Amino acid sequence: MSIPSITGAILAGGQATRMGGTDKGLVTIDGTPLYLHVLTRLKPQVRDIIISANRNTEEYKKSGYQVFQDSIEGFKGPLAGILTILENSPTEWVLFAPCDTPLIPDTLAERLWNNRNNQLVAYADDGERAHPTLALMNTHLIAPLRNYLQGGDRKLMIFLSQQQATAVDFSDMPQAFKNINTLDECQNWNK
């Protein structure tokens, strides 16, 4: 089954409260900002990349890719960034990855596409937990997602279950989903 043209999206719009408000995507590992590690892994899997960021947008634009701020105001969580990316995607399918998961699989797009069970959204599951921000989504989700957010809801897993999202098994590579949430984790990663 051939993969359609997909846009890659890096979610870097959060408040990073567990990092003391530091812009997580710009924290460096081995001298490179975290989001660029993700971008390097995404790039071979997609046609183009767009970035969701609500702060330091000029810094993210240095990557050479388009950067979008949430179209819904007030830090509504990852779903607001997902909505904005879907609204601005040049392709029907978008592969999402958070800026704090530098080891995402190089087969992420292919596995999500091939195992999505013809659903409009599929997300990664490492066998221990779901990773709903590592997902392949179709732009047909724009209207239901906008309605969901405008209704005051913000929980990503509830939205995905309402859309009959498919969980795709990545239990053969749980380390690929290791993420960085604190500055300590970032410093330990560098060691």
VOVO-999925 format. One record per atom (N, C-alpha, C, O): residue in one letter; atom name; y, x, z. Coordinates in pm, 1 decimal. Each point is the difference from the previous one (the first is absolute). Layout:
REM VOVO-999925
   res   atom         py         px         pz
     a     CA          Y          X          Z
...
END
This chain:
REM VOVO-999925
   res   atom         py         px         pz
     m      N     -117.8       85.4        0.0
     m     CA      117.8      -85.4        0.0
     m      C      123.7       89.7        0.0
     m      O       19.8       78.7       92.6
     s      N       62.9      -90.3     -195.5
     s     CA      117.0       88.1       -5.6
     s      C      111.8      -53.6       88.9
     s      O       19.1     -120.8       14.1
     i      N       53.0      213.7       44.4
     i     CA      108.7      -33.1       91.5
     i      C      125.1      -33.3      -81.2
     i      O       30.5       69.4      -97.0
     p      N       42.0     -174.4      135.4
     p     CA      124.1      -32.0      -71.9
     p      C      110.3       99.9       37.1
     p      O      -20.0       87.3       84.4
     s      N      133.1     -101.2     -146.8
     s     CA      115.8       81.8       35.5
     s      C       46.1      -43.1      139.9
     s      O       23.0     -118.2       25.3
     i      N      -10.1      215.2       64.1
     i     CA       33.4      -28.5      140.1
     i      C      123.7       79.6       39.4
     i      O       16.7      114.9      -41.0
     t      N       69.1     -176.6      120.4
     t     CA      113.8       69.6       59.1
     t      C      -39.1       40.8      141.4
     t      O      -55.2      -80.6       74.9
     g      N       83.3      203.8      -38.5
     g     CA      -24.5       46.1      136.3
     g      C      122.9      -26.6       84.7
     g      O      112.8       13.5      -47.6
     a      N     -133.7      -51.0      172.2
     a     CA      111.9      -29.5       89.0
     a      C      -20.8       68.7      134.3
     a      O     -105.8      -12.1       61.6
     i      N      207.7       83.9      -17.5
     i     CA       -5.0       65.0      130.6
     i      C       86.6      -80.4       96.1
     i      O      118.6      -21.8      -24.7
     l      N     -179.1      -21.6      134.0
     l     CA       70.8      -77.7      101.5
     l      C       57.8       95.4      104.3
     l      O      -72.5       56.1       82.1
     a      N      205.3      -38.9      -87.5
     a     CA       68.7       90.5       92.7
     a      C      118.9      -70.7       64.7
     a      O       98.1       63.6       38.4
     g      N     -108.2     -195.0      -27.1
     g     CA      115.3      -77.4       47.5
     g      C        1.3      -35.0      146.1
     g      O       90.1      -70.7       45.1
     g      N     -187.9      118.2       31.4
     g     CA      -10.6      -39.7      140.3
     g      C       97.7       69.1       92.3
     g      O       70.7       92.5      -39.9
     q      N      -67.6     -138.5      163.9
     q     CA       91.1       56.0       99.2
     q      C      -58.8      119.6       74.0
     q      O       72.3       71.2       69.7
     a      N     -204.0      -48.3      -84.2
     a     CA      -67.7      114.3       62.6
     a      C       29.3        8.7      149.5
     a      O       37.6      105.7       50.8
     t      N      -55.1     -217.7       18.9
     t     CA       30.9       -3.1      143.2
     t      C      -85.4       98.5       79.5
     t      O       47.3       57.2       98.2
     r      N     -173.3      -36.6     -139.7
     r     CA      -86.2       94.5       72.2
     r      C       38.6      145.1      -27.2
     r      O      -49.7       91.3       66.1
     m      N      138.1      -70.2     -163.2
     m     CA       49.2      135.4      -28.2
     m      C      142.7       14.7       51.2
     m      O       73.6       88.6      -43.5
     g      N      -35.4     -175.3      135.2
     g     CA      134.0        9.0       55.6
     g      C      108.3      -32.1     -101.3
     g      O      113.9       45.0       12.9
     g      N     -150.2     -123.2     -113.8
     g     CA       97.3      -39.9     -101.3
     g      C       18.5      100.0     -112.9
     g      O       76.0      -25.8      -93.2
     t      N     -144.6      140.2      100.1
     t     CA        6.3       98.0     -108.9
     t      C      -56.7      -64.8     -126.2
     t      O      -99.8      -71.6        7.3
     d      N      161.4       95.4     -121.7
     d     CA      -49.5      -55.9     -126.1
     d      C     -133.7       67.0      -32.1
     d      O       -5.0      115.0      -43.5
     k      N     -102.1     -189.7       66.0
     k     CA     -135.2       54.6       -9.3
     k      C      -29.6       66.5     -134.1
     k      O      -61.3      106.6       -4.0
     g      N      103.7     -167.7     -103.8
     g     CA      -28.8       54.4     -132.2
     g      C       60.7      136.1      -25.7
     g      O      -46.1       73.9      -87.0
     l      N      151.0      -40.0      163.6
     l     CA       69.6      127.1      -21.4
     l      C      -42.8      109.6       96.9
     l      O       44.8      114.1      -11.3
     v      N     -132.6     -148.7      107.7
     v     CA      -53.8      101.0       90.5
     v      C      -87.5       93.0      -84.4
     v      O      -74.9      -46.0      -86.1
     t      N       84.7      177.2      111.2
     t     CA      -73.2       93.3      -86.0
     t      C     -134.1       43.6       57.2
     t      O      -16.6       17.4      120.7
     i      N      -77.5       -0.5     -211.6
     i     CA     -130.3       59.9       29.0
     i      C      -13.5      114.2      -99.5
     i      O       14.0      -20.2     -120.6
     d      N      -41.1      138.8      170.3
     d     CA       -8.2      118.7      -86.1
     d      C      125.9       15.2      -85.4
     d      O       -7.0       43.0     -115.2
     g      N      121.9      -78.7      172.5
     g     CA      127.6       16.9      -68.7
     g      C       33.8     -105.6     -103.5
     g      O      103.5        8.9      -66.2
     t      N     -189.5     -109.0       51.3
     t     CA       21.8     -105.0      -99.6
     t      C       13.2     -134.9       70.1
     t      O      -80.9      -31.1       87.4
     p      N      181.5      -50.6     -123.4
     p     CA       12.8     -132.1       61.3
     p      C     -128.3      -82.0      -17.7
     p      O      -65.3        4.6     -104.3
     l      N       32.1      -78.5      208.4
     l     CA     -121.8      -80.1        3.2
     l      C      -15.3      -89.2     -122.7
     l      O     -108.8       -7.9      -57.1
     y      N      216.3      -59.5       15.7
     y     CA      -11.6      -92.3     -113.3
     y      C      -37.9       73.1     -129.5
     y      O      -63.4      -58.4      -87.9
     l      N      102.7      187.2       76.0
     l     CA      -35.1       74.6     -121.7
     l      C     -148.2       35.2       -4.2
     l      O      -57.8       13.5     -107.8
     h      N       -4.1        1.4      225.6
     h     CA     -146.0       19.4        2.7
     h      C      -68.0     -125.0      -57.5
     h      O      -93.7        9.6      -79.3
     v      N      142.7     -126.1      120.7
     v     CA      -56.1     -127.6      -49.0
     v      C       27.0      -12.9     -150.0
     v      O      -88.9      -38.1      -76.3
     l      N      210.0       69.6       34.6
     l     CA       37.8      -10.6     -140.5
     l      C      -91.1       86.8      -87.0
     l      O      -43.5      -42.6     -107.0
     t      N       15.1      163.8      153.3
     t     CA      -87.0       91.7      -74.6
     t      C     -140.1      -59.4      -19.2
     t      O      -61.1       18.0     -105.4
     r      N       10.8      -88.2      206.3
     r     CA     -133.1      -62.5       -9.9
     r      C        2.2     -124.3      -88.4
     r      O      -95.6      -27.1      -72.7
     l      N      206.2      -48.8       79.4
     l     CA       10.7     -124.1      -78.4
     l      C       20.2       26.6     -148.9
     l      O      -58.0      -68.1      -84.5
     k      N      139.9      166.7       53.5
     k     CA       48.2       21.3     -136.7
     k      C     -107.6       -1.4     -108.0
     k      O       18.5      -67.6     -101.2
     p      N     -131.5      139.7      117.6
     p     CA     -100.7       -0.7     -107.5
     p      C      -69.5     -136.0      -17.5
     p      O      -68.4      -22.2      -99.9
     q      N       85.8      -67.5      195.9
     q     CA      -71.8     -128.2       -3.9
     q      C       81.9     -114.0      -60.4
     q      O      -53.2     -108.2      -24.7
     v      N      183.6      132.3        0.4
     v     CA       90.2     -108.8      -38.8
     v      C       88.7       38.6     -118.0
     v      O        9.8      117.0      -37.0
     r      N       54.6     -218.7      -21.1
     r     CA       89.1       23.2     -113.5
     r      C      136.0       52.1       45.3
     r      O       57.1       89.6      -62.3
     d      N       -6.2     -146.1      170.4
     d     CA      131.6       35.8       51.3
     d      C       -2.2      -20.0      151.4
     d      O      -92.8      -60.0       54.1
     i      N      195.1      110.4       13.1
     i     CA        8.0      -14.6      145.7
     i      C      136.0      -55.4       37.3
     i      O      101.9       38.6      -57.3
     i      N     -100.9     -129.8      154.1
     i     CA      124.9      -46.5       59.2
     i      C      -13.6       10.4      152.0
     i      O     -109.8       -7.5       55.1
     i      N      222.4       24.5        9.6
     i     CA        0.9       24.8      144.4
     i      C       78.7     -108.9       71.3
     i      O      108.5      -38.6      -43.5
     s      N     -164.1       -9.8      152.7
     s     CA       68.4      -96.5       86.7
     s      C       54.0       78.0      118.8
     s      O      -76.9       54.9       78.8
     a      N      211.1      -49.9      -65.6
     a     CA       62.5       70.0      112.4
     a      C      127.3      -72.9       38.9
     a      O       74.2      -46.7      -86.4
     n      N      -49.1       36.9      215.0
     n     CA      120.6      -67.9       48.2
     n      C      103.3       96.0       58.0
     n      O      112.3      -40.0       31.1
     r      N     -150.4      165.7      -16.8
     r     CA       92.2      102.5       50.1
     r      C      -16.1      123.7      -86.4
     r      O     -100.7       16.0      -68.9
     n      N      199.5       70.8       72.9
     n     CA       -8.1      128.3      -71.1
     n      C      -42.7      -15.0     -146.2
     n      O      -75.1       82.1      -52.7
     t      N      123.5     -187.2      -11.1
     t     CA      -44.7      -27.7     -137.1
     t      C       34.6      113.2      -96.1
     t      O      -74.3       25.6      -94.8
     e      N      186.4       42.4      118.3
     e     CA       37.7      112.1      -88.7
     e      C     -103.8      111.7        8.1
     e      O      -30.7       65.1      -99.9
     e      N      -22.5      -43.9      219.6
     e     CA     -102.3      102.8       20.0
     e      C     -126.1      -35.5      -80.4
     e      O      -58.5       86.0      -65.9
     y      N       17.4     -213.6       72.2
     y     CA     -118.8      -43.4      -74.5
     y      C       23.2        5.0     -151.0
     y      O      -92.4       26.9      -76.8
     k      N      216.5      -52.9       34.7
     k     CA       30.9        1.9     -143.8
     k      C      -14.4      140.5      -58.3
     k      O      -14.5       15.4     -121.3
     k      N       18.3       87.5      206.7
     k     CA      -17.2      137.3      -48.0
     k      C     -137.8       20.5      -63.2
     k      O      -21.4       97.0      -72.7
     s      N      -71.6     -188.3      100.6
     s     CA     -134.1        7.3      -60.1
     s      C        4.9      -28.5     -149.7
     s      O      -93.1       33.1      -73.4
     g      N      203.6      -95.3       28.4
     g     CA       10.2      -37.0     -141.0
     g      C      -50.4     -140.5      -28.4
     g      O        1.8      -45.1     -114.6
     y      N      -46.7      -24.3      218.9
     y     CA      -51.9     -136.0      -17.0
     y      C       98.3     -102.9       54.4
     y      O       86.8       32.0       81.1
     q      N     -101.9     -156.0     -127.1
     q     CA       86.9     -108.2       47.2
     q      C      -29.8      -32.4      145.8
     q      O     -115.1        1.3       43.6
     v      N      221.8      -30.5       30.7
     v     CA      -11.1      -34.8      141.3
     v      C       63.6     -137.4       19.3
     v      O      111.3      -24.8      -46.4
     f      N     -182.7      -64.0      114.9
     f     CA       50.9     -134.9       25.8
     f      C        4.4      -26.8      149.4
     f      O      -91.3       36.6       73.9
     q      N      200.3     -101.7      -30.3
     q     CA       10.2      -45.8      138.3
     q      C      -49.8     -143.8        5.3
     q      O        3.9      -71.5     -100.1
     d      N      -51.2       29.0      218.8
     d     CA      -52.9     -135.5       16.0
     d      C       98.6     -103.7      -52.0
     d      O      119.4        6.2       29.3
     s      N     -170.5     -102.0     -107.1
     s     CA       85.3     -107.6      -50.9
     s      C       26.6     -104.0      109.1
     s      O       94.1      -78.6      -10.0
     i      N     -178.1       78.9      114.7
     i     CA       20.3      -87.5      115.6
     i      C       49.8       89.6      113.3
     i      O      -63.9      100.3       31.9
     e      N      174.8     -134.7       27.9
     e     CA       60.8       86.7      100.6
     e      C      -66.7       -6.5      135.8
     e      O      -66.7      -97.9       33.3
     g      N       85.4      203.9       45.2
     g     CA      -39.6       -3.0      140.4
     g      C     -135.8       59.5       33.6
     g      O      -65.2      -49.2       92.1
     f      N       19.5      151.8     -161.5
     f     CA     -127.8       66.4       30.7
     f      C     -111.6     -101.1       28.9
     f      O      -44.6      -13.5      114.0
     k      N        1.3      -55.2     -215.7
     k     CA     -104.4     -101.9       14.0
     k      C     -140.4       59.0       -9.5
     k      O      -96.8      -73.1      -20.7
     g      N       85.4      204.7       35.7
     g     CA     -130.9       62.8       -3.7
     g      C      -44.7       32.5     -141.3
     g      O       75.6      -17.5      -95.5
     p      N     -200.8       65.4       82.3
     p     CA      -46.8       44.6     -131.6
     p      C        1.1     -108.5     -106.3
     p      O       15.4       29.9     -118.5
     l      N      -31.5     -155.9      158.8
     l     CA       -2.1     -106.6     -100.8
     l      C      132.8      -11.8      -74.6
     l      O        1.0      -35.4     -118.0
     a      N      110.5       64.2      184.2
     a     CA      130.0       -5.9      -67.7
     a      C        7.7      108.0     -107.7
     a      O       49.6      -24.3     -110.0
     g      N      -99.0      143.5      142.5
     g     CA       -3.7      106.7      -99.5
     g      C      -94.7      -32.8     -113.3
     g      O       29.8       26.7     -116.4
     i      N     -144.3      -84.8      150.3
     i     CA      -98.0      -39.8     -102.0
     i      C       61.6     -103.0      -94.3
     i      O      -15.6       10.0     -121.7
     l      N       85.4     -108.9      177.4
     l     CA       64.8     -102.3      -83.2
     l      C      100.0       64.3      -95.7
     l      O       -0.2      -28.8     -119.7
     t      N       85.2      115.6      173.0
     t     CA      102.2       64.9      -82.5
     t      C      -63.2       80.8     -113.1
     t      O       48.0       -4.0     -113.3
     i      N     -154.0       76.3      143.1
     i     CA      -68.6       78.7     -103.5
     i      C      -60.0      -93.2     -105.7
     i      O       15.7       24.0     -119.7
     l      N      -84.2     -129.9      163.4
     l     CA      -59.0      -94.2      -97.0
     l      C      108.3      -59.4      -89.8
     l      O      -20.8      -16.6     -120.1
     e      N      136.6      -15.4      178.8
     e     CA      111.2      -58.5      -77.2
     e      C       54.7       98.0     -104.0
     e      O       54.9      -42.1     -101.8
     n      N      -69.5      171.3      126.4
     n     CA       57.3      101.8      -87.9
     n      C     -103.0       78.6      -80.0
     n      O       35.1       95.0      -69.9
     s      N     -160.8     -133.6       79.5
     s     CA     -105.4       74.4      -69.0
     s      C        3.1      -24.4     -150.7
     s      O        9.9     -114.5      -44.2
     p      N      -18.3      222.2      -35.2
     p     CA       -7.7      -16.6     -145.2
     p      C     -139.9      -41.9      -47.2
     p      O      -18.2      -37.8     -115.8
     t      N      -80.0       44.7      206.0
     t     CA     -136.6      -38.8      -37.0
     t      C      -45.9     -116.8       86.5
     t      O       58.1      -28.1      104.9
     e      N     -162.9      -39.2     -150.5
     e     CA      -53.6     -115.4       71.5
     e      C      -72.9       40.3      128.8
     e      O       -6.1      -77.5       95.4
     w      N      -48.5      198.1      -93.8
     w     CA      -74.7       48.9      116.3
     w      C       73.7      115.4       66.7
     w      O       56.3       86.9      -66.6
     v      N      -57.8      -88.2      200.1
     v     CA       66.4      104.2       78.6
     v      C      -97.8       54.5      103.4
     v      O      -66.7      -75.7       70.6
     l      N       59.4      208.3      -63.0
     l     CA      -82.3       67.4       99.8
     l      C       92.5       49.6      111.2
     l      O       84.8       86.2      -22.7
     f      N     -101.7     -141.2      142.2
     f     CA       85.3       34.5      114.0
     f      C      -64.9      105.0       88.4
     f      O     -121.6        1.8       19.3
     a      N      207.2       86.6       34.6
     a     CA      -45.3       98.1       98.1
     a      C      114.9       25.4       96.9
     a      O      114.5       14.2      -42.9
     p      N     -143.1       -8.2      172.8
     p     CA      105.0       32.0       95.9
     p      C       33.8      148.6       -7.0
     p      O      -83.2       81.8      -39.4
     c      N      205.9      -47.9       78.0
     c     CA       46.4      139.4      -10.6
     c      C      -66.2       91.8      101.7
     c      O       17.8      121.6       -6.5
     d      N      -94.5     -178.0      101.5
     d     CA      -55.5       82.2      108.6
     d      C     -149.5       27.7      -12.2
     d      O      -64.5       37.4       97.9
     t      N        9.4      -55.6     -217.8
     t     CA     -143.6       20.0      -22.5
     t      C      -18.6      102.9     -110.8
     t      O      -28.9      -36.1     -114.1
     p      N       45.6      165.9      147.5
     p     CA        5.3      103.4     -103.4
     p      C     -131.5       33.3      -70.0
     p      O        0.3       73.4      -98.8
     l      N     -112.3     -125.7      147.8
     l     CA     -129.7       35.4      -59.6
     l      C      -65.5     -115.1      -76.3
     l      O     -122.1       -1.5      -15.7
     i      N      201.5      -94.9      -32.0
     i     CA      -60.4     -115.4      -68.3
     i      C      -95.1       45.8     -110.4
     i      O       23.1      102.4      -64.3
     p      N     -130.1     -179.1       42.9
     p     CA     -100.3       40.7      -99.8
     p      C       57.6        5.8     -141.0
     p      O       86.9      -79.2      -36.7
     d      N     -137.1      174.4      -41.3
     d     CA       45.1        6.9     -138.9
     d      C      -70.7     -103.8      -86.5
     d      O       24.5       -9.5     -120.3
     t      N     -112.3      -67.8      183.1
     t     CA      -68.7     -109.9      -70.3
     t      C       46.3     -136.0       52.5
     t      O      -64.6     -101.6      -25.5
     l      N      176.4       99.7       98.8
     l     CA       46.2     -124.4       63.2
     l      C       20.1     -112.7     -101.3
     l      O      -54.3     -109.2       17.0
     a      N      131.8      135.2     -121.8
     a     CA       27.3     -104.1     -100.7
     a      C     -128.7      -49.6      -65.0
     a      O      -22.4     -120.5      -11.6
     e      N      -61.5      214.1      -30.4
     e     CA     -124.2      -33.8      -69.1
     e      C      -92.5      -83.7       87.8
     e      O      -54.0     -100.8      -45.4
     r      N       35.5      141.4      170.0
     r     CA      -91.5      -73.3       88.3
     r      C       53.8     -137.7       37.4
     r      O      -75.2      -97.3        5.5
     l      N      206.0       89.6       20.4
     l     CA       56.7     -131.3       32.5
     l      C      -11.0      -92.8     -121.5
     l      O      -35.0     -117.1       14.9
     w      N       64.5      168.2     -134.3
     w     CA       -7.3      -81.9     -121.7
     w      C     -143.9      -47.4      -24.8
     w      O      -23.5     -118.5      -23.8
     n      N      -70.6      210.1       29.4
     n     CA     -139.0      -32.3      -33.8
     n      C      -69.9      -87.2      104.4
     n      O     -103.3      -60.0      -29.6
     n      N      157.3       52.3      149.8
     n     CA      -64.7      -76.8      106.8
     n      C       84.7     -114.9       51.6
     n      O      -24.7      -49.7      109.9
     r      N      123.1        6.7     -186.0
     r     CA       93.2     -102.6       47.8
     r      C      -54.5     -142.8      -12.8
     r      O       63.9      -94.6       46.1
     n      N     -179.5       78.6     -107.2
     n     CA      -62.1     -133.5      -16.4
     n      C       92.9      -99.7      -68.7
     n      O        3.9     -117.4       36.6
     n      N       70.2      164.5     -135.4
     n     CA       93.5      -83.5      -76.2
     n      C      108.2      -65.3       85.5
     n      O       58.2     -100.5      -40.7
     q      N      -30.6      156.1      158.3
     q     CA      107.5      -51.8       85.5
     q      C      131.7       67.1      -38.0
     q      O        1.2      102.8      -67.7
     l      N      109.5     -162.0      112.1
     l     CA      132.6       53.9      -29.1
     l      C       38.0      114.4       93.1
     l      O      101.1       67.0      -20.8
     v      N     -183.3      -45.0      124.0
     v     CA       26.5      111.1       91.4
     v      C     -130.4       53.2       57.6
     v      O      -90.0      -75.6       36.6
     a      N       82.6      208.9      -29.7
     a     CA     -112.6       68.2       64.0
     a      C       59.7      112.1       83.5
     a      O       97.6       63.7      -39.7
     y      N     -157.9      -40.5      156.4
     y     CA       51.6      105.0       87.9
     y      C     -115.0       85.0       52.3
     y      O     -115.9      -41.3       -2.0
     a      N      150.6      161.3       49.1
     a     CA      -99.6       94.9       47.4
     a      C      -44.6      -30.5      142.8
     a      O       78.7      -45.5       83.0
     d      N     -206.1       71.4      -56.7
     d     CA      -56.7      -11.0      134.3
     d      C      -89.3      123.1       18.8
     d      O      -91.4       23.7      -79.0
     d      N      118.7       54.4      184.4
     d     CA      -74.4      125.4       16.7
     d      C     -129.2      -16.2       80.3
     d      O      -62.9       98.9       37.6
     g      N       23.8     -223.4      -11.6
     g     CA     -122.2      -24.6       74.8
     g      C       26.8      -22.2      147.7
     g      O      -80.7      -62.1       69.1
     e      N      194.3      112.6      -19.7
     e     CA       39.6      -21.8      139.4
     e      C      118.5      -94.2        9.0
     e      O       10.6      -79.7       93.2
     r      N       79.7       89.6     -192.2
     r     CA      114.5      -88.9        0.6
     r      C       53.3      -23.4     -140.1
     r      O      -22.1       78.7      -92.1
     a      N       93.0     -189.3       79.6
     a     CA       62.7      -35.1     -127.2
     a      C      128.1       80.1      -17.4
     a      O       67.1       34.4       97.4
     h      N      -34.3       -5.2     -222.0
     h     CA      125.2       68.4      -33.1
     h      C       73.8      -86.0     -102.4
     h      O       -0.5       30.2     -119.3
     p      N       64.4     -138.1      167.0
     p     CA       59.9      -96.6      -91.7
     p      C      118.0       52.3      -80.7
     p      O       36.3      -60.5     -100.8
     t      N       25.3      172.8      143.0
     t     CA      110.0       54.4      -79.9
     t      C      -51.2       94.3     -109.3
     t      O       78.2       47.9      -82.1
     l      N     -207.8      -21.4       80.7
     l     CA      -62.6       72.4     -110.6
     l      C      -69.4     -106.4      -84.0
     l      O     -118.1      -29.7       18.0
     a      N      195.3      -26.4     -110.0
     a     CA      -45.7     -120.2      -69.6
     a      C       42.2       -1.5     -145.6
     a      O       98.3       62.5      -39.6
     l      N     -175.6     -135.6      -38.2
     l     CA       31.8      -27.0     -139.8
     l      C       38.1     -147.4       -6.9
     l      O      -79.2      -87.2       35.8
     m      N      201.0       59.9      -82.2
     m     CA       48.5     -138.4       -2.3
     m      C       55.9      -36.7     -136.3
     m      O       51.4       84.3      -73.4
     n      N      -63.1     -212.8       41.9
     n     CA       50.7      -53.8     -124.8
     n      C      136.4      -65.3       22.9
     n      O       25.5      -56.4      106.5
     t      N       60.8       64.5     -205.8
     t     CA      134.7      -56.8       13.4
     t      C       -1.0     -153.1       10.6
     t      O      103.0      -59.7       31.5
     h      N     -217.2       -4.4      -57.2
     h     CA       -8.1     -145.1       20.5
     h      C       15.1      -36.6      148.1
     h      O       13.9     -117.4       34.1
     l      N      -16.6      217.9       53.1
     l     CA       14.9      -24.4      144.2
     l      C      146.3      -10.5       42.9
     l      O       27.3      -30.0      116.2
     i      N       67.2       53.9     -207.0
     i     CA      142.0       -1.1       37.4
     i      C       40.7     -131.0       66.7
     i      O       53.7        1.5      110.8
     a      N      -78.5     -115.0     -176.6
     a     CA       44.5     -128.4       56.7
     a      C      -67.5      -31.6      132.9
     a      O       69.7      -34.0       95.7
     p      N     -203.9       43.8      -85.1
     p     CA      -60.6      -29.3      129.9
     p      C       46.6       94.8      110.6
     p      O       14.6      -40.9      115.2
     l      N        8.5      167.2     -150.4
     l     CA       44.1       96.7      100.9
     l      C      143.0      -30.7       43.8
     l      O       30.3        5.4      119.2
     r      N       57.2      -37.3     -213.1
     r     CA      137.7      -34.5       35.7
     r      C        1.0     -122.6       91.9
     r      O       71.9       -2.9       99.9
     n      N     -151.8      -97.6     -134.3
     n     CA       -8.1     -121.6       83.0
     n      C      -51.1       32.1      139.8
     n      O       50.5      -53.0       99.0
     y      N     -149.5      138.7      -91.3
     y     CA      -59.0       40.8      128.0
     y      C      106.5       66.4       88.0
     y      O       13.5      -33.5      117.6
     l      N       61.4      127.4     -175.0
     l     CA      103.4       71.2       76.2
     l      C      115.5      -92.6       37.3
     l      O       52.6        7.7      111.0
     q      N      -13.3      -94.7     -203.0
     q     CA      109.9      -91.8       29.4
     q      C      -38.5     -102.2      106.4
     q      O       86.4      -58.6       65.2
     g      N     -217.1       37.6      -48.3
     g     CA      -48.3      -89.2      104.9
     g      C       -0.6       67.4      136.3
     g      O      -35.2      -62.5      100.0
     g      N       74.5      191.0      -95.2
     g     CA        9.5       71.2      126.7
     g      C     -121.4       83.8       34.9
     g      O       -2.0       65.5      104.3
     d      N      -99.8      -66.5     -190.2
     d     CA     -120.8       78.2       27.7
     d      C       16.8      143.2      -48.3
     d      O       73.3       26.9      -95.2
     r      N     -143.6       65.6      163.4
     r     CA        9.1      141.8      -36.2
     r      C     -134.0       70.5        1.4
     r      O       -9.1      114.6      -44.0
     k      N      -94.7     -179.3       93.0
     k     CA     -129.1       67.5       16.4
     k      C      -71.1       16.9     -134.2
     k      O      -34.5      -97.0      -67.5
     l      N       14.1      222.3       32.0
     l     CA      -59.4       35.3     -129.2
     l      C     -142.3      -52.1      -15.0
     l      O      -33.6      -57.4     -103.6
     m      N      -51.2       76.5      205.5
     m     CA     -140.7      -43.1      -12.6
     m      C      -11.6     -151.2      -14.2
     m      O      -88.3      -48.6      -70.7
     i      N      175.4      -26.0      136.3
     i     CA       -5.0     -146.4      -13.9
     i      C       34.5      -38.2     -144.0
     i      O      -66.6      -84.7      -59.4
     f      N      169.6      146.6        4.0
     f     CA       36.3      -28.3     -139.1
     f      C     -115.7       34.6      -93.4
     f      O      -33.8      -77.8      -89.2
     l      N      -26.6      194.5      109.9
     l     CA     -110.7       41.4      -87.4
     l      C     -117.8      -96.3        9.7
     l      O      -62.0      -32.9     -101.1
     s      N       31.3      -11.9      221.4
     s     CA     -112.5      -94.3       12.9
     s      C       33.6     -134.2      -66.4
     s      O      -88.2      -65.0      -56.2
     q      N      213.8       24.0       62.5
     q     CA       40.9     -124.2      -69.0
     q      C      -18.0       13.0     -150.9
     q      O      -22.6      -99.0      -69.6
     q      N       32.9      222.3       19.7
     q     CA      -14.3       24.2     -144.7
     q      C     -143.3       35.5      -39.7
     q      O      -24.0       42.7     -113.0
     q      N      -71.2      -59.8      204.7
     q     CA     -140.2       35.2      -24.4
     q      C      -14.7      144.7      -47.2
     q      O      -76.8       29.1      -91.7
     a      N      150.7       59.9      154.9
     a     CA       -4.7      141.7      -35.9
     a      C     -139.8       56.1       22.5
     a      O      -71.7      -42.8       90.5
     t      N       34.5      138.4     -173.5
     t     CA     -129.6       66.3       10.3
     t      C       16.0      132.1       75.6
     t      O       84.5       82.5      -34.7
     a      N     -165.9      -63.8      137.5
     a     CA       -4.5      129.2       69.9
     a      C      -96.8       88.8      -76.3
     a      O     -114.4      -38.8      -23.8
     v      N      159.0      156.9      -14.5
     v     CA      -83.4       92.3      -76.2
     v      C      -45.2      113.2       91.8
     v      O       80.3       62.6       69.3
     d      N     -209.9      -38.8      -70.8
     d     CA      -62.7       96.2       90.3
     d      C       26.9      145.0      -41.4
     d      O      -36.3       43.3     -109.4
     f      N      101.0       29.9      200.5
     f     CA       22.0      143.7      -17.9
     f      C      -60.3       74.4      119.1
     f      O       49.6      106.2       37.6
     s      N     -155.6     -160.3       21.9
     s     CA      -58.2       60.5      120.5
     s      C      -61.8      137.0      -26.3
     s      O      -32.1       72.6       94.1
     d      N       15.2      -36.6     -221.8
     d     CA      -51.6      132.6      -33.6
     d      C      107.9      108.4       10.9
     d      O      -29.9      118.8      -11.8
     m      N      156.5     -160.1       34.6
     m     CA      108.8       98.4        9.9
     m      C      106.7      -42.5       99.8
     m      O      117.1      -10.5      -36.5
     p      N     -155.2      -14.5      163.2
     p     CA       97.0      -48.4       97.2
     p      C      117.6       96.2       23.9
     p      O      109.9      -44.2       33.6
     q      N     -132.2      174.8      -50.6
     q     CA      107.5       97.0       23.0
     q      C      116.9      -18.5      -97.2
     q      O      112.9       38.9       29.8
     a      N     -140.7      -98.4     -145.8
     a     CA      103.5      -19.2     -101.0
     a      C      109.2      -95.5       47.7
     a      O      108.6       -5.3      -57.6
     f      N     -138.7      -69.8      163.2
     f     CA       94.4     -102.0       46.9
     f      C       70.1       40.6      129.2
     f      O       69.9      -79.7       62.5
     k      N      -90.3      205.5      -24.2
     k     CA       66.8       50.8      120.3
     k      C      150.1       -4.0      -23.3
     k      O       49.2       48.6     -101.8
     n      N       23.7     -107.1      197.3
     n     CA      144.3       -6.5      -18.4
     n      C       72.6       67.7      115.2
     n      O      -58.2       28.7      104.6
     i      N      185.7       -4.3     -126.4
     i     CA       83.5       69.1       96.7
     i      C      100.7      -98.9       56.4
     i      O       81.4      -55.9      -73.5
     n      N      -87.7       34.7      205.3
     n     CA       90.1      -96.3       62.8
     n      C      101.1       62.2       94.5
     n      O      103.0      -60.5       29.9
     t      N     -131.9      181.4       17.3
     t     CA       90.0       62.5       96.9
     t      C       33.9      142.1      -45.0
     t      O      -69.8       58.4      -82.9
     l      N      177.6       -3.9      138.6
     l     CA       36.6      137.6      -33.2
     l      C     -106.5       96.7       49.4
     l      O      -23.4      103.3      -62.8
     d      N      -42.4     -135.6      175.8
     d     CA     -110.0       83.9       49.5
     d      C     -112.1        8.0     -102.9
     d      O      -50.4      108.2      -30.3
     e      N       11.9     -224.4      -23.3
     e     CA     -105.7       -1.6     -101.9
     e      C       40.2       83.9     -120.2
     e      O      -82.7       69.1      -59.5
     c      N      209.4      -75.6       24.9
     c     CA       50.7       77.2     -113.3
     c      C      -10.9      149.6       28.7
     c      O      -44.7       76.7      -85.3
     q      N       85.4      -35.7      204.8
     q     CA       -7.0      142.5       35.2
     q      C     -144.7       46.5        8.0
     q      O      -31.6      111.1      -42.6
     n      N      -56.9     -194.8       96.7
     n     CA     -142.0       36.6        8.6
     n      C      -62.1        9.9     -139.2
     n      O      -89.2       81.6      -23.2
     w      N      137.0     -165.5      -69.3
     w     CA      -50.6        1.6     -137.4
     w      C       27.7      136.1      -63.6
     w      O      -82.1       53.4      -74.5
     n      N      200.3        1.6      105.9
     n     CA       41.3      128.0      -58.0
     n      C      -83.2      118.1       51.2
     n      O        0.5      107.5      -60.0
     k      N      -71.8     -128.3      171.1
     k     CA      -76.4      111.5       59.3
     k      C     -134.8       14.6      -68.0
     k      O      -78.1       88.1       36.1
END
